[in-house]
Amino acid sequence: MELKNFTEDKNIIEEVAKGSIAEELEIEPGDILLSINDISVKDIIDYKYLVSDDYVVVSIEKKCGDIWEFEIEKDFDEDLGLVFTNPLIDKAKSCRNKCIFCFIDQLPPNMRETLYFKDDDSRLSFLQGNFITLTNMSDEEIDRIIRYRLSPINVSVHTTNPELRIKMLNNKNAGRIYEILKRFKDANLEVNCQIVLVPGVNDGKELERTLEDLSKLYPTVESVAVVPIGITKYREKLQKVEPYNKESANELLDFIFNKQNYFLKELGTRFVFASDEFFAMTHTELPKSNDYEGFPQLENGVGLMKSFEDEILTELKKIKTPINNNKRYILATGTLAYDFIVKMKDKILEKIHGIELTVIPIVNRFFGETITVAGLVTGQDLVAQLSSYDNIDGIIIPRSMMKRDEEIFLDNLTIEDVSKALNIPVISSEVEGKSLIDIIKN
Ligand code: SF4
């Protein structure tokens, strides 16, 4: 994820929402929030917690230096309408681990600086759903999560075996994860967990133990996602680890299906879910939508393909009579999702006639061929591998190939750069059925 502007120490107000309480009180951009109820506001979590009341006392320093104090009566959850220059108010916390599977440690040199930032911040977990390890938190900070009821919180567990976790994260503070999660359970918080699986390290008996431990914390721990380690070609100086292959991924899926059956009986939920990569790698049929139980870990790549398929089928159902479109498009994806996208293409062709859709799996030469997901395909790989195509009306790529807030690939090429180099329009589609079908229909 991208982070920027974490440089200001003061809570400078950047914007005041139209029609808000703050506007009515003549609070202006450039003013500074000093305190709420006499408590200084450390970050956005403090702010959100402190304003959630039907009576608040807000202290503001005006641009001219005057201090204004307001007593405000409002609805409990009504916001004041303030937007701050820095979204977290203070600096985002970086991690103190050196995980054996860390993707950031396996990045090539000379990428944009923000990509090397290792965040591990509970506020980002709460605000944006980032996964955190809880290894850089003091007891006071854990207390704050509990006191403010910051929930749901996404936790990277990997293993509940303290010695193994210390080894995997290369951090002596990593061993107390279960103790902290038990505190969250006592406080009735909601937690989603992930396990990055490294073959021969935290799978097998270790995974069995971790799932058994975490299941004891249900329903505080609502779900556990199991995702495979990603290995790039840039890890010569790092510990040797093995990637998943078809055989080990099949074994893992069998294990997860067995555990799901067990947990269904014991807890009434499948509780643990394998990420889409395991299904794609082994060409295993995707579970039914209901088996994802509301898709609790979609952002983590668990059930993303199934939910995308559902959306595409729903959109196609809306087309009562087949429509014609004589365009020629390329659907560019990572090698992992190739079979799946071909299947979707066949469904689309049943309802949209005349169109030519060619699915091209882009081999990841930038990070190495073991990286197969579409989200890590770069602009230069698109250019190199699509340059022989002509008479194409457009190349459709998933939006996940680009930065969250800008149309820029991981290698800093923009969508225009790629379009110009190929002399073909490049169109990004959100990873949702409606977006893709709308592009193809038009
Ligand atoms: S927690 Fe581990 S995987 Fe995440 S950024 Fe830090 S070192 Fe990398």
Residues whose N, C-alpha, C, O or C-beta is under 5 A from the ligand:
A	BS01	SF4	C95 N97 K98 C99 C102 F103 K118 D119 T133
